[in-house]
Structures are given as structure tokens and as C-alpha cells.
Amino acid sequence: MFLHIGSNYLLPKKEVVLIGDMDSITYSGISKEFLETAREEGFIIDCSEGKARSFILTAETIYFSMISSSTLEKRMKKIPGEDGGF
């Protein structure tokens, strides 16, 4: 099954390690530093069109999404076929 994260990006659900909220990351210096380093190293793909509300961590990449982390979490829990397979 796949997770739709916005802007026509689909990720295999089995590859998702973590879904995080962008607002909460601003409070942690370590998290900010982690994302800055990931951006410098080219590990971030911004699917949010500059309006990131959440991030999705996989083994190799961090995706920024305009969809809220709570909505993405609900999509991860959906039963296959219940809503178009997402």
C-alpha cells in the first residue's frame, strides 16, 4: 500500500519510519540541526510547495509535506481499499 503525501507523491507505507510535525521540530535544537544537515547533504525532498506542515522520514530520504501529520497518520492506518487504497 502507498501513502499519498501531496503533490502527486506516493510512498510505500512499509518505507515510512516516522511522520513528524514541522511545528514541533522548531522547539528542538537537535531536530533543527538534523534537518539542516539533511538538507545540506541532499536528503530532503520538498513536496510541500514551500508550505511544509509535516515531514516523513524513510531510511534514505526526508520528505516535506503540506499535509498535516495527523492526516498522514490517519492515512497510514486506513484499511486497504477503504478509500481508494490510500
Backbone bond lengths (Angstrom), bond angles and torsions (degrees), N, CA, C in turn:
res aa  C-N    CA-C-N  psi(-1)  N-CA   C-N-CA  omega(-1)  CA-C   N-CA-C  phi
1 M - - - 1.447 - - 1.529 109.70 -
2 F 1.301 115.42 160.03 1.453 121.95 -175.67 1.523 111.43 -122.51
3 L 1.316 114.39 154.28 1.456 122.50 176.21 1.523 108.17 -112.28
4 H 1.335 116.69 120.23 1.464 121.13 176.45 1.518 107.99 -82.66
5 I 1.343 116.97 120.17 1.471 120.52 -176.72 1.527 112.70 -109.69
6 G 1.327 116.86 7.91 1.460 121.14 177.70 1.515 112.41 107.18
7 S 1.311 115.66 161.01 1.471 123.45 178.30 1.526 112.48 49.81
8 N 1.317 116.61 41.91 1.459 122.86 177.57 1.528 114.44 62.88
9 Y 1.326 117.53 24.48 1.462 121.70 175.38 1.522 109.51 -99.45
10 L 1.321 115.26 130.94 1.457 122.61 175.46 1.522 108.11 -124.11
11 L 1.325 115.81 134.54 1.461 121.15 177.25 1.522 108.95 -118.87
12 P 1.324 117.31 140.21 1.461 118.28 172.52 1.526 109.17 -61.90
13 K 1.326 117.33 129.20 1.469 121.04 -177.46 1.525 111.90 -57.30
14 K 1.327 117.02 -34.09 1.460 120.41 -177.51 1.532 112.36 -67.59
15 E 1.331 118.21 -16.43 1.463 121.80 179.48 1.529 113.03 -88.60
16 V 1.324 117.79 -13.23 1.463 121.74 -177.30 1.524 109.52 -75.60
17 V 1.338 115.33 121.36 1.459 121.83 178.78 1.522 110.11 -95.71
18 L 1.338 116.46 -40.34 1.459 121.30 -174.46 1.520 109.75 -154.24
19 I 1.319 116.09 141.78 1.461 122.70 169.81 1.514 106.16 -116.92
20 G 1.331 116.54 122.99 1.458 120.47 -177.23 1.510 112.61 -123.73
21 D 1.312 115.63 159.53 1.457 123.82 -179.78 1.530 109.02 -95.58
22 M 1.315 117.38 129.43 1.467 121.03 -178.24 1.526 112.20 -65.43
23 D 1.335 117.75 -33.34 1.459 120.02 179.46 1.524 111.35 -64.05
24 S 1.311 117.47 -40.47 1.455 120.81 -177.05 1.523 112.10 -71.43
25 I 1.320 117.22 -26.25 1.459 120.29 -177.97 1.524 112.09 -71.86
26 T 1.323 117.06 -23.57 1.463 120.08 -178.81 1.529 112.26 -69.45
27 Y 1.335 116.97 -16.21 1.463 120.62 -179.80 1.525 112.96 -85.11
28 S 1.299 117.65 -15.97 1.456 121.50 -175.83 1.524 110.40 -109.35
29 G 1.316 116.24 119.76 1.458 120.88 178.42 1.515 112.18 -64.49
30 I 1.327 116.31 -37.65 1.464 120.71 179.98 1.527 110.19 -65.70
31 S 1.324 116.88 -42.27 1.464 120.31 179.49 1.522 111.21 -65.40
32 K 1.319 116.20 -41.51 1.473 120.06 177.62 1.525 110.26 -60.73
33 E 1.322 115.70 -44.88 1.465 120.91 -179.84 1.533 110.52 -62.60
34 F 1.338 116.23 -41.15 1.460 121.21 178.14 1.529 110.68 -58.64
35 L 1.342 117.05 -47.39 1.466 120.35 -179.11 1.528 111.76 -68.04
36 E 1.323 117.50 -37.18 1.464 120.24 178.15 1.524 110.33 -63.19
37 T 1.329 116.70 -43.98 1.463 120.99 178.48 1.523 110.54 -64.10
38 A 1.329 116.98 -42.86 1.467 121.13 178.66 1.526 110.97 -61.27
39 R 1.330 116.41 -39.54 1.477 120.32 178.55 1.532 110.12 -65.35
40 E 1.333 116.52 -45.08 1.468 120.78 179.54 1.525 111.80 -61.65
41 E 1.322 116.75 -35.35 1.464 121.93 -178.28 1.523 112.71 -84.36
42 G 1.338 117.65 -5.55 1.458 121.68 177.15 1.520 114.95 82.63
43 F 1.328 117.43 24.57 1.456 121.47 -178.66 1.533 113.34 -93.95
44 I 1.326 118.01 3.28 1.468 120.96 -176.93 1.526 110.19 -109.26
45 I 1.323 114.51 133.42 1.466 121.73 171.65 1.518 106.30 -116.85
46 D 1.328 115.85 120.35 1.463 121.04 -177.61 1.520 110.10 -94.84
47 C 1.336 116.25 103.87 1.468 123.05 178.53 1.517 110.91 -95.54
48 S 1.327 116.62 6.07 1.465 120.99 -169.62 1.516 114.47 -93.82
49 E 1.315 117.01 -2.27 1.465 121.08 -176.44 1.528 111.01 56.13
50 G 1.340 115.73 35.92 1.462 121.53 178.24 1.520 114.80 81.19
51 K 1.330 117.43 9.28 1.470 121.11 -177.53 1.528 110.30 -124.21
52 A 1.319 116.82 50.02 1.467 121.51 -174.57 1.526 112.10 -63.97
53 R 1.325 115.00 127.33 1.468 122.00 174.97 1.527 110.62 -113.52
54 S 1.341 115.81 -19.25 1.458 119.97 -178.67 1.523 109.34 -150.61
55 F 1.329 114.62 167.77 1.456 119.77 173.25 1.519 108.50 -134.35
56 I 1.323 115.02 150.18 1.457 121.94 -179.06 1.520 106.90 -122.89
57 L 1.315 115.77 121.32 1.455 122.32 -178.90 1.520 108.97 -98.29
58 T 1.337 115.88 127.77 1.461 121.78 171.24 1.520 106.78 -118.05
59 A 1.303 117.93 -179.56 1.466 121.12 -177.89 1.525 112.39 -62.25
60 E 1.331 117.37 -28.76 1.459 120.17 -174.21 1.523 115.27 -120.83
61 T 1.332 117.63 -15.69 1.466 120.29 -170.94 1.521 110.57 -143.46
62 I 1.336 115.21 153.40 1.459 122.19 171.01 1.524 106.59 -116.37
63 Y 1.328 115.68 126.51 1.460 121.68 179.80 1.517 108.79 -108.02
64 F 1.333 117.16 134.48 1.458 122.30 172.18 1.525 107.14 -95.79
65 S 1.331 115.88 135.48 1.462 120.86 -177.85 1.524 110.41 -128.62
66 M 1.323 115.60 148.32 1.465 121.28 175.69 1.529 111.19 -83.99
67 I 1.323 116.86 -5.70 1.463 122.21 -179.99 1.523 108.72 -89.46
68 S 1.323 116.77 138.47 1.469 120.52 -176.99 1.524 111.21 -63.99
69 S 1.321 115.44 152.11 1.463 120.46 -179.89 1.529 111.22 -62.78
70 S 1.321 117.75 -33.51 1.473 119.65 179.54 1.532 110.90 -67.42
71 T 1.324 117.71 -38.56 1.461 121.08 177.22 1.526 110.46 -66.84
72 L 1.332 116.89 -42.15 1.460 119.86 178.22 1.530 110.94 -63.39
73 E 1.321 116.38 -38.82 1.461 120.39 177.95 1.532 110.62 -61.62
74 K 1.333 116.38 -43.34 1.468 120.32 177.99 1.524 110.74 -61.69
75 R 1.326 116.65 -39.73 1.462 120.40 178.65 1.527 111.46 -64.87
76 M 1.322 116.53 -35.28 1.470 120.54 178.46 1.526 110.97 -64.55
77 K 1.326 117.10 -31.50 1.459 121.94 -175.87 1.521 113.92 -89.27
78 K 1.319 117.97 -9.92 1.471 121.06 -177.32 1.522 111.15 -61.97
79 I 1.295 114.64 144.35 1.467 121.72 176.43 1.527 108.07 -75.36
80 P 1.331 118.23 134.17 1.471 120.36 179.36 1.519 112.26 -53.15
81 G 1.331 115.05 134.02 1.453 120.68 177.96 1.511 114.38 85.80
82 E 1.334 117.36 -10.26 1.461 121.15 -177.07 1.524 111.90 -68.88
83 D 1.325 116.42 -36.02 1.466 120.48 -177.91 1.523 109.48 -140.67
84 G 1.305 116.33 62.60 1.460 120.44 179.62 1.510 113.08 74.90
85 G 1.324 118.58 9.92 1.451 121.55 176.24 1.506 115.69 90.75
86 F 1.324 118.39 1.06 1.461 119.64 -179.46 1.502 111.56 -82.36
